[in-house]
Amino acid sequence: MDHAAFAELVAPHRAAMHALCYRMMGSLADADDALQEALLGAWKGIAQFEGRATLRTWLYRIATNACLQLIARRPRRELATERGPASTGVDVEPFVDEPVWLEPYPDDPQALLEQRESLELAFVAALQHLPANQRAVLILRDVLELSAAEVAELLDTSVASITSALQRARQTVATRVPPRSQAAELRALGDDGQRALVDGFIGAWERQDLDGLLALLTRDARFSMPPIPTWFDGTHAIGRFFRERVFATPWRLRPGHANGQLAFLCYQGPDFRLGAFNVVTLRGGQIAEMTGFLDPQVYDRLVLPRGPLQEA
């Protein structure tokens, strides 16, 4: 089989393989590396593919093994809110440049709803707290919907082991994710509610209307800025930081999406270049968490327009 034929054969599965790698790794950069290793392994092994399993399952096996090998060599990805206590002031710590931060994932509007739900930040962050084998089992069984027998064969273990690992993984994840997914929150808001929230958030931020912005947040909202480990807990702390630090310069915002969630591209003056990609988490129609990704390399991987923007 030549390269063109191989590329055509795996093309229908490539996006799902990449999303699998992202869920396993918690990082777009690591997912890219794992997918590259998986495709190389598939290319080398395609001549030995005997069709006993489906091509989809065979490719998932190769991608999962590539991730397991990388996980053994790379640190666990995490959110800033998991790294240490909330800040009590307005000063921020220096960037942590090591590859330890969870990264956002570009939204695919064509993906099935269930697949988008399993890319939400809280779910992917929860996965990173699982042992690697439990992480794989949960993704393969609950997200990709392989049977216990298929997963057992894929991971070279028994159905009983898969069932046990799945139960433990579900219990751990359930303690770390909100009771309602972001997909459900967005459905509850509806198109008009989402539009009102987005317009209100952009308008308040750009006008530096602190009261208006805080009114959109839950009282226990959290705000973090990876790769800065500093984060803020509650509207009082968030308000103080915005008043003294964020609103020291003008901003222009544009709506976006990532991880099946609402997001905002935040362009900072005076020349309005991209200063943050802010993924928000909703609860009960309000914003319960803002995760403002500041790493320019993340922008490059997400293919976000960097600016400058013209002031409106």
N, C-alpha and C positions, 0 to 999 in steps of 0.2 A: 504494500500500500504506500503510495507517495504522500507527501506532506499535504497537498491540496485535498486529497481524498480523506485523509485523517482529520483535517480541520473541519471538513464538511460533516464528517461522522459525529464528532464531539460537539459541534456548534450548538445543537439544541439543548445540551446539558451544561454548557460552560457557565451560564449565569447562576444556575442552581449550585454548581460546584463551588463557585466563588463565594456565594452567600453562606454555604456550609462552612467554608474555611473562615469567613469572617466571624460567624457565631462561635466557632471553636477558638479562634485566636483573639477576638475582641479588638482587632486592629486591621484597618484597610491595608496598611503596608505589609503586615504579616500575612494577610489573606492573599495578597498578590504573590508573595514569595511561595506560599504553600500551593497555590494554584499552578504556578510555573513548575514547581517540582512534580506535582501530580500529572500535569499534561506531558512532561518529559517522561515520567514513568509509564504513562499510558501509551505513549508513542513507542517506547522501547518494548512494551509487552503486548502490543496489539496483535502481533502474529501468533501469540500463544492464547489469545482469548478464544475459548471453546464454546461460548454461548450457554454454559450451564446455568449461569445467572444472566439477568438482563444486562444490557450494556450500561444502563443507568446505575444499577447496583454495583457493577464492576468498577465504574468510574468513581462512585461514592467511596468504595473501599480504598481505592488508591488515594483519593483526596483526604480521607480520614487518616490514613496511615501517614501521609505527608504532614498533616497537622500534628499528629501525636509525636512525630519526630521533632518538629519545631518547638512544640510546647516543652519538651524535655530540655531544650537549650535556651529558652527565652523566658524572661520574667512575666509574671501574671499581669495582665492589664487591669487597671482600676480607675474609678472615678475619683476626683479630688475629694469629694465628700466622704470617701472611704479611707482616706490616707491619714487623716488627723482631725483634731477638733476644729470647730469653726473659729474664725477670727473675732477678736473682741475690739478691734480698732479699724483703721482704714488703710494701714500700710500693707503692702503685699510682698510676699517672698519672691526670690528670683525664680526664673524658669528652671524646671527640672528637665534636663535634656535627655535623660535616659529613656529608653522605650518602655515606659511603665503605664502610659495613659490609654484608657479606652478611647477609641476614635469613632467618629460618626461614619455612617454608611449612606451612600447616595440612594435616594428614593427611586423605586421602579414602579411607576403608576400602573404598569401592566401586570405586576405580580399579584398573585392571589392574596386575599385579605389575610388568611392565616399565615402566609409567608411574611407579610409585612409586620404582623403582630410579633412574630418571633425575631424581628430585627430591632425591636424597640430597645432603647438604651438600658432601661431597667432590667429587661430580660437578658440581654447580652452581658450586662455587668454581673447579674446573678450567676450566669453560666461560668464565669471566670472563677467563682468560688468552689466549683466542683472539681474533684479529681478528673484527670483527663479522660479516663475511660467512662466515667459517669456522664461527663459532658457529651461525649460521642454518642452514648446510648440514648440520652434524652433527645438530642437533635435528630438522630436517625429514626427513632421510634415516634416521637410526638410531633416533630416538625415535618420530616420527610416521609413519615408514615410507612416506613418499612415494617414488615412483620418481625416478630421476635425471632423466628427461625432465620430470616434473612440477616438480621443484625448479628445473631449468634455466629452464623457462618462468616459474615464479613469481618467480625472481630476475633474469629477463631476461638470461640468459647461456647458455653452451653446456654440453652434457653433459660434454665433456672438462674444462671448468673446474670443474664440480661434482665430478667424480671426483677431480681433483687436490686440490681444497680439502678434500674429505672425508678423503682419505688423510693430509694434513698435520694436520688436526684430530684424527683418531683417534690419531696418534702423540703429539701434545702431551698429550692428555687421559690417555692410557695411563700417562704418566710421573707423573701427579699424583693418581691415584685408587688406593685399595687394590686388591690382587689379587682380593679377594672382597667383594662388595657387602654392604650391611647386610641386605638381604633374605635373602641366603644365610646370613649370620651368625645371623639370627633363626631361620631354618629349622633350622639345625644345633643351636641351643639347644633348640628345641621349646617347647611351652607350659609344661611344668613347669620347664624351665631358665630361661625368661624370668621366670616368676613368682618363682622363687628369687632371681634376680639383682635384680629390682625390690624384693622384700621385704627382701633383705639390704642393698641400697643405702639404702633409706628408713630402715630400722631403725638402721644404723650412723650415718647423718647425724644423725638425730633424737636418738640417745643420745650423740652426740659421741664415738663409738667410732672414734678415728682409725685404730687398727690394723685394725679390721674393715673400715673404708672403703677403706683403701689395699690391703687384700688382694683387693679386687674390681678393682683397676686393674692394667694392664700396667706393668712397671718403667719403660718409656719413655712413660708416659701424659702427655698435655698438657691443661692447663686454661686456658681463656681466658674473658674477660668483656666482649665488645663491648657498648657503645661505649668501654670502657676498653681502651687498646692493650696494657696489661700482660698478660703470660701466663707460665705456669710449665711447666717441662719436667722430667718425671721425678717419681717418687713422693716423693723426698726434698724437692724444692722445693714440691711440692703439699702434702705433709704439714705442712711448716713454715708455709705460708700458712694452711691450715685451722686449725692449732693456735693460731696467734697472732691471726688476723683473723676467719675465717669463724665459728669456734666461740666467738667473744666474745659472741654472742647466741644464744638458742634458735631452733630452726627446726621447721617442720612441712612435710612433703613430700607431694605427691599425684602419682601416675603419670599420664603423658600420652604423646602421640605427635606428631611433626612430621617432615616430609621422609622419611616411611617409616622413621623411627628411633624408638627409645625416647627418652622425654623425661620430665622431672620439673618440676612446678610447685613452687617453693621459696618458702615463706612465712616471713618473718622476724619474730621477736618484737621487742617484747613484745606487739604487737597482731596479729601474724601477717598482715601484708599481703604481697602478692606481691612478692618481692625479686629473683627470677631465674627465667627459664625455661631449664632446663638440658637441652640436646639432647646425647645421648651417642652415641658411635661405638664399636662393638664390634670386637674382634679375638680370635679363638680363645676365645670365651666370657667374655672380660674386657673392661673398659672401657678403650679406648685413647685416648679424647679426650672431654673435657667442654667444651661450649661454652655458657656461661651468659649468655644474652641479658638485659641489664639495662635496656633502653630501654622505659619505660612506653608509648611510642607503638607499639612492636612488640606489646605485650600487647593494646592496643586493636584493632590490625588482626587479631590472631589470635583475638579475642573470648575472652580468658582471664579467668576469675574473679579479681578483684583482692583479695578478702578484705574485712574481716578474717575470719579463721577462729577458731573456738572451740578452745581448747587441749584436746587429747584426754587 
